[in-house]
Amino acid sequence: MPKPYFISTSILSADFTQLGAQISEAEANGADWIHVDVMDGHFVPNLTMGPFIVAACRQATNLPLDVHLMVEEPEKLVEAFAGAGASGLTIHPEASPNLHRTLQTIRSLGCKPGVAVNPGTPAEVVKPVLHMVDLVLVMTVNPGYSGQTFLPEALPKVRQIRDWLDEINPEALVEVDGGINAETLPLVRDAGAQAFVAATAVFKHPDGIAAGLKALKSQLK
């Protein structure tokens, strides 16, 4: 049976003066999840959104809120983000010395636990926790800013992690984030990804949000 596909629209590229309306437009045009990129200015070189943004998103939509914590010591923040309405919380092994415990905490809070791996981090780093997660996020750019160029060297990592999950935890999804557009999506799809984070390709598409989502979804048929 073919695995389902999900488009996770990242509000990192949204117009925050119109955030609720843009989320609603994305939902109306087929977005499956809303992706929230949380950055602390330490683990990654940017400072973005806290739990209050997640709470605002929850008021704007009933779609799953796919929250990516690019922060040091995520264990100190997962309860606040879960309470704000996150559906899933994805953390980095590079930032979490107590990775197993934090993933267990995320699930105990009623959220889907995920683990992310940066371009320079070997896939083997996340293998010990693959049985514990609902999602593995493979970064296809170095995290920090939207609009970066896709790194094709991440493709073998997507394939490797999908192969491991098929053996260990076949229900878990592989998600990709970074430079995803109508041209790069087929590459990661064919490598085994099922969830695709898109920021610029949706919220900054020259013909608007609906056209951006249509272009991405056309690659999933």
PyMOL commands that set and color helices and strands:
alter all, ss='L'
color gray80, all
select helices_A, chain A and resi 11-13+16-28+51-60+74-76+78-84+93-95+99-108+123-125+127-132+152-168+185-191+200-203+209-220
alter helices_A, ss='H'
color red, helices_A
select strands_A, chain A and resi 6-10+33-39+65-70+88-91+112-117+135-139+173-177+195-198
alter strands_A, ss='S'
color yellow, strands_A
deselect
rebuild
show_as cartoon
